[in-house]
Amino acid sequence: MGVQVVQRWIVAALRKRRFFSLDEVNQAIAELLVRLNQRPFRKREGNRASLFAQLDQPALKPLPATRYQFGQWKTAGVNIDYHIEIERHYYSVPYALVHQEVDAHLTAETLEVLHRGCG
């Protein structure tokens, strides 16, 4: 239902307008969004903004201090030269892990290698 309301009140209102920058589009959307959220409900008291302030806003928590990073888990075998290959790159691991399997957690910034759940 929420998507339909936005389509009717915002997208439909902007469909014939021409914009020359992303900032211009965002400004037009923000103005229409304020008007939509201040529009009174038909079958109950208040509007979307007052309902948000009453129900949702008190339950909100602050964002985490660090950004979420997407990561992939891969299993790798430790070669005799105590290196693992992850996405055609080689990383050294403790020599005691030769011929064992390790789990690798790869993000855009880090590679974490775990053996039996320990780092």
DALINFEN-V722777 format. One record per pair of residues at least 6 apart in sequence whose ideal C-beta (glycine too) atoms are under 7 Angstrom apart, sorted by the first residue. I is the first residue (numbers start at 0). J is the second residue. Records with the same first field share a line. If there is no record, write none. Layout:
BEGIN
I: J + J
END
This chain:
BEGIN
8: 31 + 35
9: 28 + 31 + 32 + 35
12: 31
13: 27
16: 27
18: 24
35: 47
36: 46 + 47 + 48
37: 46 + 48
38: 46
39: 46
40: 46
68: 106 + 107 + 108
69: 106
70: 104 + 105 + 106
71: 105
72: 102 + 104
73: 85 + 103 + 105
74: 100 + 102
75: 83 + 84 + 85 + 100 + 101 + 103
76: 100
77: 83 + 92 + 96 + 97 + 98 + 99 + 101
79: 97
81: 91 + 92 + 93 + 94 + 96 + 97
82: 89 + 90 + 91
83: 90 + 92 + 101 + 103 + 112
85: 103 + 105 + 110
90: 110 + 112
92: 101 + 112
96: 114
99: 114
101: 112 + 113 + 114
102: 113
103: 110 + 112
104: 111
111: 118
END
